[in-house]
Amino acid sequence: MIPSVDSTFLVGAVLPISLVIITIARRFIVSRQHGPLPPGPVPLPLLGNILSIDTGEPWLTYTKWRATYGDLIYVQILDQGMIVINSPQVAENLLEKRSRIYSDRPYLATMEPYGWSFSFGFLGYNDEWRLRRRLFHQTFRSESALKFRPIQIRQARQLSANIIDDPEHYHSHFSTFTTSTMMSAVYGYESSARDDSLVQLVENAVHLGISVLTPERAAMVKAFPLLLKIPDWCWGSSIKREAQASTDRFKDMRDLPFQYVQKHMADSSFPGQSSMVAENLRRIEEQDSDETLKPMLQAAVKDTAAAAIAAAYESSTSTLMVFVLAMVLYPDVQTRAQAEIDTLIGRDRLPTFDDRESLPYVDALVRETLRWNPTAPLGFPRATSSDDTYDGYFIPKGTTVMTNMWAITQDETRYPDASRFMPERFIDSDGALTDDDPKQYIFGRGRRICPGRYSADFSLWSAIVTMLATVDISYAKDGQGKAISFTPKFTTGFSHTPLIFPCSILPRSHFHSEHLHVD
């Protein structure tokens, strides 16, 4: 007699086995038809490799896997295939030499619901992206970005003045510096030194928008889109409320500064006549006779301007936090950089861009700040627009592409003792800068390289050199005068930014406040 079998038990036993067989069969078919996928960990059915990844700091997992699987890894995240690039050589071969294939963007379920549709950084590789990229490039390409350097020096000195006056809120001053500098370049808006309403509008919008822009949130919204529609009184409605709040703030961030330019453009004395928005609006009026195109072009200018502000806020503010952390932990580096400034510039004035070439150690310090703790360890995700074969491996169309900046910047063969902050690694035996510059890869590669990289470099250098010349950064001290030790903590998810930590920022002994004034 055949014993009966519980149907539930049968399904529970057969289903996992079936899924394993399907997964293996699918990989076998792909391998037979197109060649093997790049090496990587064996995925679980349905889940892929997600359970093996540190979702808070996934770059650490991918860097660890590099030792086993190499510089190009294939990872399965639920139903999405992804390759992770772990070396600059592979990044150059794919992102630059095959940029036609590797310049698209993957679908992000959080982009539209959270109000990020204005940012061309999230757009696919299409005509809409090309228009916005061209608008941005006209203002911020290398030769055009030079005209903003006086603004950056002025705002850098205001940053030092704010820090000296209120050192406890140094993080807030960094975000004000970054936002004010870009608001001036993009909108011609001259902000107040502190607590400016439009600057705060931008800061509040981007801060909320970045906080919800995580891979985990995107995966959740993609898997459960009804979360954006459930009633406010229901459990889980916080996701919908956050999405609406983020959308509302971004709408104000796009509209109000743009309206400020429109209102003042007719005034010949308006200082923002050479700003990004004013120049492009004037160009639209002068060159485009088709009246039906003008609203579309004006909307593109508005979106591009807001995207420029959002991108600068996150990247530059985070990098300045890395700089201060390094100065606290490595006081000898600060001392050497200040000695270079004092010796070559003197103490009777502050550095300007004309002095940059004579301050190689300061430039090396800026490079090391970008390398030591990259604020976007996985760069920005891309997607393949067609099938490709590289080094014998098949990479399917629609594969997400991540560049593991962490693996590149922490590579011990290229950067010995990589976890240590050592600007001298970028100085040769003659005291000159080496050819190795993290800006060559930290801002991306190929057609999706960051179009604001020149302006970002100028802003970072002006802020760092001005702080080095005017303040001393060190450990904070308790009531007994003992240094307050701490373990640095960082944000997780999309970015890798130091959380606020205790530190002491005091004016240097020879500091004179009149040096911070700019004519």
N, C-alpha and C positions, 0 to 999 in steps of 0.2 A: 504494500500500500504506500502511495506517495504522500509524504507528510505535507500538510498545508504550510504556506509561507505567508506571513503577515505582509499585506500589500504596502503598508507604510515603510516597513523595513526594506522591502524590495526596492522601492523608489529611492530611499535614502542611500542604498548601497550602489544601485545602478547609475544614478544620475551623476555623482562625482566621477565615476569611472568613465562614463560617456563623455563628460566634458574634457577629461584628460585626453581621451582618444581623439576628440575633435580638435583640440589645441595642437596636439602632435601632428595630426593629419594636415591641418592647415599649414603649419610650418614646413612640412614635408613637401606639400604641393607647391608652395612659394619657392622653396629651394630647387625643386625640379624644373620649374618653369623659368625662373629668373636668376637663380644662384642663391647662395646662402645670405641670410641677414647678417649684419655685423654681430660680433660676439657679445654675449651678455648673460645675465643670470636667467635661469629657467623660470618662466612665468607660471603662476598658478592659474587654473581655469577661471575665467570671468574677472578675477582680481588682478591678474598680471603680477607685477613685482611690487605693488604698492605697499604690501606689508613688510617688505624688506628695506624700505626707504625711510630715513629720518625726515618726516614731512616738515619739521621746523627748520632743519638745516640740510636739505637734500644734497647740496654740493659736497658735504662731507662723505656721504654715502658714495656718490659718483667718483670722488677722488680715491676712496678706498678701493672701489671696483677697478680703477685704472690699473692697479698692480696686477690684477688677475686677467682682465679682458683687453687692456690696451688703450690706445688713444681715441678710439671710436667705439662706443658702446651702444648696443640696442637695448632699450628698456620698454616694457609694456606697462602702461598705467591704465587700468581698467580696459576700455576698448580702444585706447589711443596708443599708437606706436610712437616711440621717441628715440632719437639718437642724441647722444651726449658727446660733444667734442672736447677732448681733454688735452689738446696740445695746440700751440700756435701754428704749427706746420699744417695740420689737418684743417684748422680754421681758415688759413690762407687758401688752401687748395679747394675747399668747398665754397666758402662765403665770398671769396674774391674771384678766383679763377672760374667758378661756376655760379656766379651771382645770379644769373638768369633763372636758375632753378631754386636757389636758396634765399630768395628775397621776399617770400610771401609771409603772412602771419597766420597762426592757427586761430580757430574760432574760440573766443572767450565768452562764456555765457554771462559774465558779469559786466561786460563792456557797456552795453546799451542800458540795462536796468539801473546801473549805478551812475549813469550820466557821462560816461567816458567817450561817447561817440564823437565828441569834438576833436579828440586827439588823433592826429594823423599817424602817430606812432603805432596805433593799434590797427590801422587800416591794412587791407590786403594790398598786394602789389598790383595796383590798377591806376586808371587815369585820375581818379579822385586823389589818391595818394601823391601822384606825380605833381599835380597842381599845387597842393599844399607844401610839398617838399620844395618846389621851385620858389614859392613865395617866401619861405623861410630862408632858403639858400641865398636869395638876392640880398638879404640883410646881414646874414651871419657868416658868409663865406670869409675866407682868411683875410682878404684885403679890405672887405667892408667892415669886419669886426673891429678893425683898428680904431675906427672913429669913436667907439664906445670906451676906450681906455681912460680918458679923463673922467668919465662917469664912474668907472670902476675904482679908480684911485680915490676919488672924492668919497664914495660910499665905504671904501675900506677904512678910511680915516674916521668916518662917522662911526663905523663899527668899533674901532678901538676906543673912541670917546665914550660910546655907550657901555662897553665892557668895563672901562676904568670907573665909570660912574656907578655901574650896577653889575658887578662881576657875578653875582649869584645866578642871574638869569642869562648866562652866556649863550645857552641854546636858543633862547628867544631872539637874541641879538643876531645870531647867525642866520636864522630864517628871515629876519627883517632885512639884513644885508643882501641876501640872495634875492629876495622878492623885490626890494626897492631898486636894486641894480637893473634887473630885468624889466621892471615896470617903466623905468626911465628909457631904456633902449627900445622897448616894444611900443609903449604908448606915449612916450615923452612926458610921463607923469612924474613930477617932483614931489616926493613924499615927505611927510614930516619925519623928524629924526626918530620918533617913537610913537607908537599907538596910532598910526595912520589908519583911517577907516578902510580905504581901498586895499592897503597892504594886509590888514587883518582879514578882510574879505577873502583874499586869495589864500592866505595861510589856513584859514578855517576850512575852506573848500578842499584844498589839496590834502590837508592832514586827514580829514575824514575819508576822502577818496582813496588815498594810499592805504589806510588802515584796513579797508575792506577788499582791497585788490590783492587777494592771495590765491594761490592755486587751490587750496582747500575750499575756499568760498566758491570759486568758479566751478569746481567739480560738483559741489553740493547743488548749486543752482541748475547746472546742466542735468543732473540726475533727477532733481525734484523741482521742476519749474513752477509747480503749484505753490511753492513757498512764497512766490511773489504775488499771489492772489488771495491768500487766506485772510479772513477778517482780523482786524486789529486786536480783538479780544481773545483770539485763539493762540494756543501755544505755538511758538515758532514764528510769530508775526514780526519779531524784531528784525528779521532779515528784510522784510518788505519795508519796514519803517526806515531802516538804514539806507536802503536803496533810494527811497523817495527823498530823504534828507540830503543824500549825496547829490542827487540829480538837481534839487533846488539850489544848492550852494554853487554847483558848477554853472548853472544857468546865470546866476547873478555874476559869477566871476567872468563869464564870457561877455555879458551884456554891458555892465556898468562901466568898466574901463574903456570899452569900445565907444560907448556913447560919449564919454568924456572927450575923446579925440574928435569925434564928429562935431561936437559942440564948439570946440576951440580952433578947428582947422582954418576957419575964415579969418581968424585973428593973426595978422602977419607977425606979431610979437610972440606968438605961441612958441615956447622953447622946443616943443616936440615935433617941429616941421620935418625933421630928418628921422623921426622914429619909424619903426617898421610899419605900423598901421597907417600913419599919415602918408608915407611915401607910396604905399601900395594903393591906398584909396585915391590918391592924386593920379597915379598911373592908370587906374581903371577909368577915371573920368577923362583922361587925355587920350588914351589909346583905344578904348573899346567903344565903337560907335553903336554896336548892337545893344539897345536898351534892355532887351530881354535877358541878356547875359549878366548885366551889372549886379542884380540882386544875388545871383549865384556866386559871383566872384567876391562880392562884399562879405557874404556868409563864409566863404573860404578864408578870407583874411581874418575875420573874427575868430574862427575856429583855430587857425594856425597861431594867432597871437596868444590865445589861451593855452594852447598846447605848449608853447615856448615857456610860458610862466610856470606851468605845472612841472615840466621836466626839470627846469633849473632849480626849483624849490627843493625837490627831493634829493637830487644828486649832489649839488654843491653844499647844501646844509649838512648832509650826512658826512661828506668828505671833511668839512671843517671840524666836525665832532671827532673824527678819526685823528686829525692833526693835534687837537688839544690833548686827547688821550695819549698820543705818542709823546708829547712834550712832558706830560706828568710822569710817565713811566721811564722815559729816557732823557733825563736832564742834561747829560753830557752832549747830546745832539743839539739841544737848544742853545747851550753855551757856545758850541762851535759855530752855529749859524749866526748867533748874535755877534760873535767876535769878527766874523767875516764882514758883516754889515758895518760894524763900528770901524774896522780897519780901512775898508775900501770906500765907504760912504761918509763916515764920520758921524758925530753925534749932534751936529748943528742943523741937520735937515733929515727928512724921511726919504726912503728910496722911491724912485719912479720907474716906469718901464724902460727908460733910457739906461738904467743901471743893471738891467737884468743879466746881460752878458758878462758883467764883471762880478756876478755873484753865483758862481757855479754850484757851491755847496747848498745854497738856498734852493736852487733849481733841482738839485738832486734830492733835497728834502721833500719837495713837492712830488717828485716822481715816486719816492718811497711811500708817501702818504697814499697815493693811488694804489700802489702794489700791496702794501702791508695788510690792509683789511679792505678789500674791494667792497664797495657798498651795494653792488648788484652782482653777487657771486656767480649767477647763472646768466648774466646778461639779460637780453630781452628775447623771448621765444620767437622763432621763425617757423616756417613750414615749407616743405618742398612743393613746388607747383607742377612737377612731373616726376615720373620714375627716373632713377639714376643708378648707376653702378660705379662704385669707387673701391679701388684696391681689391677687386674681386667680390665685393659685397653688394647686395642689392638693397637699395633704399627706396621704398615705395612712395608714390605720390601721396601728399597729405600727411607725411611724417612730421611730427614736431621736432625742431632742431634747437638744442640748447648748447651754448658755449660755456664750458665750465671754467670761468675766470679764476675761481679759487684754485683749481688744479694747476693752472698756468702760473699764477703768481706765487704759489707755494711750492713749486717744483724745486726740490733740493739740488738737482743737477744744474739748474740755471741760477738759482738763488740759494747758495749754501746758508744754513742757519736761517731759513726763510721766515720763521716766526719772530725773529728779532728785527727791530726797526733800525736799519743801517743805511743811511743815505750814501755812505762812501762806496757802496756796491755799484753806484752809477758814476764814480769818479775814477779816471785812469791814473797811472803812475805819474803823469805829468800835471795832475791837478785839473784836467779838463773833463767835461762830461763825456761819457761813453755814447755809443750809438744805440744802446739799449734804453728805450723810452717806453714805459707802460702805456703812455697815451696812444702808442701805435696799435694796441689791442684792447685797452680797457674801454674805449668808446665804440667798440664794434668794428666790423670790417665790411667791405663790399658796398653794395648799393644802399644798405640799411645802416651804414655807419652814422653815428650821431652827428647831425648837421650843425649842432651848436657847440661842437668840441673846441673851437678856437676861442669863442667867448667864454666858455667854461674854464679853460686854461688860464685866460687873462684874469678872470675874477678870482680864481683860487690863488694864483700867484700874488695878486695885489693884496688880498686879505691876509695871507700867511706872512708875507714879507713885512707888512705894516704891523702886524701883531708882534712879530719877532723884534722889531725895532722899538716898540713902545711898551711892551709888558713882559713880565716874568710869570711863567705858568709852572705851578708845582703842586705837590700834594697839599690838600687842606690839612689844617692842624686843629687838634682839640683844645680844650681849655688849659691843658697842661703843656701845650706847645708841641705835642707829639703828632707825627704824621698819621693821618687817618688812612689806613690801608683799605683796599677794596678789590674785589674781583670784577673785572669788566664784564658787563652783560650787554647783549645785543638783541635787536629786534629779530624776529624770525619770519619766514614766509617769503615774500617778494624781495625784501631788502635785508641788508646786514649792517645796521646802524648802531653805534654805541648808544645805550640808554644813558640818561643824565647821571653823572657821577660827581662825587665831591672833589673840588679842586680849588686852588688859590690862584687868583689872577690879580697881580698888583702892577702898578706903573713902575717902570725901571727907574733906578735912582737918579739918572740924569734927565728924565723925561720933562719936557716943557709942553704945556698944553697948546701953546700957539703953533706948534709944529703940525697939529692936526687940522688946522684951517687951510682950506684950498681957495685960492683966488678964483 
